[in-house]
Amino acid sequence: MSAADAIDDPMLARISDALGLYNSGRRADAREAFAQLWAEAGEGDPFHQCVLAHYMADAQDEPADELEWDRKALAAADRISRERPEAASLTILSFYPSLHLNLADVLCRVGQIDEARHHLKLAQQSVDALANDAYGQMIRNGIERLAARLAVSG
């Protein structure tokens, strides 16, 4: 999310503020802020829900909680793609590699290897939506590292 996007969208600005708490090491405060925003988002904009759940997953201490939020983020992205295909632009499509990578990673950590492999494959299949920039390379590298970990898992 860019600073310009957050300025134009009050909810994204608030999500960005909560992310600042997380990035400064204040995980519990970030979780509290994300939870408040989630309560306000309710059945609102699935884009906000996707971004919020994606960051909320990162702020979790327990893998089971992280998994729950990663699933919510992916479900919200899927709602955008189904309900508003005109809004499922490259922006939303570029979320899928990261969403599937995060799900695959936490599924691997909780021992759900087959499902982890499934989401890793979906991440691999969606990398073309990533820009050729530092973020895109970070996600591609994460996919490669997880593929290596899962290859060792048998």
N, C-alpha and C positions, 0 to 999 in steps of 0.2 A: 504494500500500500504506500503510495507516495504521499508526501506532505500536502501537495495540492489536492489530492483526492480527499484527504482528511479535512482540509479547510472547507471544502464544498459540501461536506456531509457531516452534520453534527454527530451522528452516531459513530461514524468512522473516526472522528476526532476524539471522542471519548474512549473508543477501543484503543486508539493510539496512546492515549494517556495511561490507560491500564497496562498496555504493553511496556510503557516506560518504567512502570513499577517492576514488572517482571525482569526487564533488562538490567535494572539497577540492583537485582538480587533480592527484591522484596516479593518473593513468591506468594506468601500467604496473603499479603495485601493485594497482589495482582489477582489471585483467585477470588478474593472477596469482591473486587471491582468488576471482574468478568462476570461473576455470579449475579451481581446487581444489574449489569447490563443485559444479561441473558433473561432475567426476570422481566425487564422492561421490553425486550425484543419480542417476547412471547411468540405469537404466530405471525410476526411481522415479516420484514424483508428477508428472504432466504440468503441474499448476499451477505447481509449483516450477520445472520446466523452462522453462515459458513466461516467467515473471517473470525468471528468471536469464538466459535467452538474450536477452530484450528489453534488459536492461541491459548484457549483454556486448556486444551489437551497438553500443551507444552508445559503449563504451569502445575500440572499434577505431580504428586509425590508417589502415588501408587499406580502401577501399570494397569490395573483393572479400571481405574478412574480415567486414565489417559485413553484407554481403548474406547470407553463409553463416549468421550468427547470427540475422538477421531471419527467414530461412526456417525455422530451427529453432524460433523463438518461435511463428511462425504454425502450424507443424506440431503443436506441443504444444497450442496452443489448439484446433486442430481435433480432436486426440485427446480432449480433455475433452468437446467438443461431441458427438462420435460415441460414445464409450465410456461417458460418464456424463452423459446429457442432463439428469438431475436436478441435476447440479452446474453445468450451463451456464446459470447464472443471469445476471442482469443484470451481475454482476461480470465474468464471462468475456466476455459479449457487449459490454461496454463497452471491452474490450481491442481488439476488431477494428478500429475506426477508426484507432487509433494503430498497430497492427501493419501494416495495409495502407498507411497513410501512410508509415511508415518504409521499407517495402519499395519503394513507388513512388518515394520520394525517392532511395534508393540506386540503384535501377534506372535512373532518369533520369541520375544522375551517372556510371554506367558505360556509358551509351549504349544501353540496352535500352528504348527509348522506348515501343514497343507494349506490352510487359509492364508498364512503369511506368503507362501509361494504364489498363491493366486493373486494377491494384491501386488506382489513384486512384479509379476508378469503384466498386470494392468498398468503399473507405473512405467515399466519398460516400453509398453505399447503407446504410451501417451507423451513420451519425451519430445516428440516433434513440436508440441505446443510451447515448449520452453524457448525463450530467447537465448541467443548465444552471448550471454553475459555472465557475470560472476554468480548471480543467483541460479541461473540455469546450470552452470557448471557444478555448483555446490549440490544441487539435486541429482544431477547425473552421477557425481562422485558417490553420493550417498546410496544410490541405486546399485552401483558397482560394488561398494563395500558390503551391502546387505546380500547381494547375490553371492559373493564369496563366502559370507557367513553361513548362508543357507546351503551352499554346496557342501560345506563341511558337516552340516547337520544330517547329511544322508539323504 
